[in-house]
Amino acid sequence: MKILIVDDDPAQRELLQGFLENQGYSTLSAPDGQEALRLFEREPIHLVLLDHRMPGLSGDAILERLKGMNPKVRVIMITAFGDIDTAVSVMKLGASDFLEKPVDLSVLLKMIQQIEQAVNVEEDVAQVKEALADGPLPLNIIGESRAIKDVLSLARRMAGSPWPILVCGETGTGKQLAAQLIHLLSHRGDGPFVVVNCAAIPETLFESELFGHLKGAFTGASHTRRGRFELADGGTLMLDEIGEIPISLQPKLLRAIQEGRINPVGSEEERDVNVRLISATNRNLRKMVDDGSFREDLFYRIRVLEIEIPPLRHRREDIPPLLEFFLKRYGSPSLRLSPEAEDTLIKYPFPGNVRELEHVVQRTVTLARSPVITPADLPDEIRHFQATTQGTLEERLEAVEREMILSALEKNGWVQTRAADQLGISERVLRYKMHKAEIRKPGS
């Protein structure tokens, strides 16, 4: 990172320049605004340390002109001690941060390190978006929050490695999208991307599904079939919901990952496979290791690298662009959200995350009565949540609980046993809570 120091005090310039160069940074210095602007035009400068009060051009004027030349430049303004009004004004003008005199060098270094990290993330995100634009690749990455940018930055850096990756996150956050992005950014991007939903495979068929089988290997094996490892050869294999793999099969999976060799069911010959493994889970695998339902050696083997997808409620600034994207995809060109409806949706916690948001938009555009979607057009659980967020703590907790139960029932096709398992309660307790909250299956 190249840093420009602008200060009319030569002692201050020398102090800052010496300190930063000892920390490994490349620096330039200028005694006034005119020289600073000349250097900025000529050199690729990432960060400017700018004294606010100088003869000639003021710090405010220099900041405005720097931002005019490059809106992305970071500026730390150095202000007089206790000058809060000035600090507020420079932040409004676009300064990244401010420091009061005398400058605390340890605080300055921490600020610079944070800015450096942000710059690196932005560069990674730009490369990801450029790759997606040039593909063309079948992905849409929607979101401008720092949380989602950190995910994209990690994905870009992980893509170049051969190591197994564990993608963690709640249901509906986009774990498969992240895995596909890593695959497409890697040198395996032209190879197959094979997804196995471990939660949807009967336990008796797991081995055949992963490793394949020979004709006659078991009852019903009417023909030889390649498994998912072979289908993903030369590409990426994603094991979605890996926490659902039976403990009895985990040693064979561990061996396949470690050695790159598999044994199809019914075969005595091993076959070489070359796959990049990405696993995903919404469960706490560490806890499963502790209780003996997941092998510790397998856990560490699939988790050489780890990436966590943040829930939508932790990046609410991404909800408006997601709404815009889904409205364009599922609605008519004339359809739009009223400000009140958008506000209601932004405040809703979305326990089902982006997947739930997408389904809400699908349902709403289908049933909307006019081109302008109002809060009255939104699903009951969202309007109900909004209506009680200003109530007592008990009322708000009841509203959240009702919404979670509705979401679990809808995602599990109103099968109460599955919904109860997802919620971590017994079916009897679920029925009691449904009765208390007056929740009934539509049409019943």
N, C-alpha and C positions, 0 to 999 in steps of 0.2 A: 504494500500500500504506500502510495506517495502522498506526503503531507506538506501543505504550504502553510508557513507561519507568517502572519501579517501583524506587525507591531512596530510602532515608531520608537520604542525603547530598545536599543541594541543589547542591553544586558538581558532583557527578557527574551529576546530572540535567541541569543546565545545559550541561555539556560534551557529553553524548550528544545532547541535544535540538538544540543548535546545529549539531553536526556533521551529524546526519541531515537536518535541514531544509536545510542547504547542499547536500546530495546530492539534494534534490528530494522527500524523504519527508514525509508528514504525520504529526505526532507529538502525543501527549498524555503527561502525566506525573503520577505519583502518589507521595506521600511515604511511603505505608504500604499494607498489604494491603487494608484496608477501603475506602479511596478507590479503589484499583485495581479491586476487584470492582464497585464502583458504576459506575465509568467503563465497565468491560467489559460490564455489563448494558445500558448505554445506547447505546454506540457500536459500529459495525461494525469491530472491531479484528482485523487479520490476524496480527500478531506482537507478542509481549510480551518486553521485555528485563527480566529479573527478578533483583534482588539476592537472594542466598540468605539472608544473615543480616541481619535487620531486627527492631526492637522489635515486639512484638505478634505478628501472624501471621507464621510463618516462610515462607521461600520454598517449602519442600515443601508446606505447607498451602495456600498460594495456588495453586501449580501444580495440586494435586489438585482444587481448587474450580473453577479455570478450565477444566480438562479436563472436569469434570462439566457445566459450562454449554455448552461447545462442544468436543467431542472433536477437532475438526479444527484448533483454534488452534495456531499454532506458538509455542514458547517457547524463548528462549535464556537459560539460567541463568548468572548471573555469580557465580563462586565465589572463595573465598580461594585464593591462590597455592599450588600443590602439594597441594591437598586432593582427592586422587584418589578416596578413598572416597565423598566427597560427589558428585563428578562421576558416578561409577557409579550412585549411588542416584537422582540426578535424571534420568538417562537412562532408568532403569527406570520412573520415574514418568510418563514421556512427554515429557520435554524434547526438542526437536529437536537441540539442541547446547548446549555450555557454553563459557564464556570465563573465564579466570583474570584476577584483578586484578594489576597495573593493566591496564586494557583496551587492547589494541592496536587502534586504530581501523581500520587497513587490514584486519586479520583480521576484525573485526566487519563491515565493509562487504562483504567477500567472502562471509561467511556469509549476510548478508541478501540479497544478490543471488542466491545459490543457492536460498534459501527462496522468494524472489519468483518465480524460474523454476518451482519446483515447484508453487507456488500457481497460477500461470498455466496450467500443464499440467493440473492437477486441474480447473480451471474449463473448459478446452477439452474434457476427457474427459467431464465432466458434461453439457455441451451435446451432445456426440456421442451419449451414451447416452440422453439425453432425446429426441433426434430419432429414434433407432432405436425407442424405446419408443412414441412417439406416431404413427409411420408408419401402420400397422405396416409396417416395411420388411423385406424377406426376407434379413436378415443377422443372424448371431450373432457378436459380437465377444467372444471368450473370452480372459481374461488380465488380471492385475492387476499385472504387473511394471512397473517404471519404463520399461523399454525399449518395451513395447507401448503404454504411456500416451504416451510421446513420439511414437510413430507416429500415434496417434489425434489428438494435439494438432496435429501437422503437417498431417494430412489435413483437419482442420476449417478451418485457416487457408488451406490451398491451395484448398479447395473454392470459395471466393468469388472466385477470380481466373479470368481467361480463358486463362491461359498454359499451354503444353504442359508436361506433367509426365513425368519418367522415374522409374519405380519399379524399384529394383534389389533383388536378393536371390537367395539360393540357391533351387534347385528345391524346391517344396513349402512355402515360407514363408508363402504367402498373398498374393502380389502382385495376383492378380485380385480378391481380396476387398478389398484396400486401394483398388484402382482403382474398384470398384463403390461403396465407401463414399464416396469423393470425389465421384463422380457423384451419388449420392443426396443428399448434403449441399449440392450446388450448386444454382443456379437452374435448371439443366437436369434436375433430378431427375425431372421428369415426362416427359422426353423419352426416346428410345431409348438403351439401353446396348448397343453392338455390339462383340463381341470377335472379333478375327482372330488365330488361332494361326498365326503366320508360319512356324513350323517344320513345319506339316502341309500346306502348299500347294506343289504342284509348281512349279518355277521358270517354266515356260511359261505357267502360269495366274495368276501373281501380278498382272499388270496388270489382267486381266479381273476378278479377285476384288476388287481394291481400287476400281477405277474403273468397272466394268461394261463391257458391250459391246452392239453392235447385232446384230440378226439378220443372219447371213451374214458377219459380220466375219472369221471364220476357220472352218476346217473343224470341224464339230461345233457351231457357234453356231446352233442351230435356232430360237432365239427371242431377243428383246432381254432383257437382264438388267441390273438395277441393281446397282452395286457397293456395297461396304461403306461407302464415304464417303457415298453418297446415302442408304443405309439408316439411317445415324447422324445425318442432317441434323436439327438442332435439339437434339441430345443429345451423347453422348460416344462416341468411337471409341477402343477399346483395341487397340493393336498389341502382342500378346503375343509374346515372343521376337523382338523387332525386329532383333536382331543377325543373324537368318537371312535377312533381305531381300537379294536379289541386288544386287550393286554396280551392275548395269546399270539397275535400276529406281529406285535411290535418287534420281537427279536429278528424276524425275517426282514422286516422293513429296515431295521438298523443295519443289517448285513448288506442289503441292497444299496443303501446310501453309502456305507463305508467302502465297499469293494467295487461298486459299479457293475455288479453281476447279479443275475436273477435266475431262479429255477421255475419255469412254468409248471403248473400242477400236472402231475403224471409224467414229467420228463426227468431223466437222469442227467441230462446235459445242461450245463450252465451257459448262459448267454450274456455277452457284454452289452451294457447300455451306457450311453453318455447323455446324462440329463442334468440340468440345473434345477435343484429342488427349491420350491417356495412353498412353505406351509402357512396356513392361516387358522386363527382360532378366535372365538369370543369368550373362551373359558380361561380360567386361571390355571395354567399348566403347572406352575410351581406348587400350587396347593394339591393338584392331582398327583404330583410326584410324592409329596409328603404323605398322602393317604394311600399310596400304592397302586393307583389306577393308571399311572403313566410312568414308563421307565425313565429313570434319571439319565442313563447314558443316551437314550434316544432324544430326550429333551435337549441336552447340550449339543448333540449332533445336528439337530434341525435349527438350532438357535445360535449359529455362529455369528450371524448378523440379525438385528431385530429392528423393526420399524412399527411404530404405533400410530394408528389412524385416529385422530381426535374426534369425539362425538360432535354432532352438529351444534348442540347447545353451547359448546365451548368455542365456536367460531360463527356466531350469529351474523357477522358481517358478510358471510358467504350466502346467507339465505336470499337476499334480493337478486343477485345474479343467477342463482339456481332457479328461483321462481320465474325469472325472465326466460331462461333456457327451456324449462318444462312447459311454460305457456306457449312458446313458439312451436315446440314439438307436438303438443297435444291439442292446442286450441286453434281457433280461427284467427286471422290477422287482426281482426277488429277487437278481439277480446283483451281486456286489461283488468288489473286489480285496482280497486279504489285504495286511497291512502290508508283508510281505516282497516281494510282487509289485510293489506300488507303489514301494517303495524301489529295486527292480531297474530299473524303467522310468525313474525319475527320474535314475538314474545313467547310463543309456544315452545316447550322444551324438546319436542320431537324425540321421544325415546326410541323410535324406530329409525331415527337419523335420516340420511338422504333418501333412502328407499321409501320411508314413510312420507316424506315431503313429496316425492314423485307420485305416490299413490293418491295423496290428498289432492294434488293438482289434477290428476286424471279424473278423479271422482267429481271434483268441483266443476271443471270445464264441461263435463258431460251433463251435469244437472243445472248449470247456471241458466237463469231465466232471461238475462239481458247481457249486452256486451260488457257491462261493468260489473265485476264481481265484488259484492259487498260482504261484510261479516255474516249476514244472514244466509249467504250461499255456502259458507264453510261447514264442515262436518260438526255434528253436535259436540263431540268431545273437545274440539278446539274452542268453540264458542263457550262451552261450559267452563273450561279452564280459564279463559279470559274473564268470564263473569265473576269468578270467585277468587282471583288473585289478590283482590283488595280486601278479602274477608279475614276472619280469624285464622290463626295458625292451624287449628283443627279443620276448618273448612277447606283451606288450601291443600292440606295433606290428603283429605278425602277426595278432592278433585284430582290430584295427581294419581292417587291409587286407582280411582275409577278409570282414568285415561289409560293407565298401564294395563289394567285388566282388559279393557276394550281392545287395545292394541295387540295383546297376546292372543286373545280369542280370534281376532281377524286374521292374524298371521298364521294361525294354526287351523284355519277353516272351521272355527267354533267347536273344535274337538277339545273338550274340557280337560281331559287327562294330559294332553300335550301342552295346553296353555298353562296348566298348573305346574308342570315340570319346568317350563320356561321361567315362570315367576318364582319358582323355588318354594312352593307351598303345596299342601295336599289338595286333592280334588274336593274333599269335604269342605275345607276352608274356602276354596274358590267358590263353591256353590253358595256358601253363607255370604260371602262378600258380594257376589252377583245379586243375591236377593236383597241385601241391605242397600246396595247402590241402584237397585231397580234396573239391572242390565238384563236384557233379553235378546235372544237371537232374532235378527230381522225376519219378519214373516211368521214368527211363532205366537 
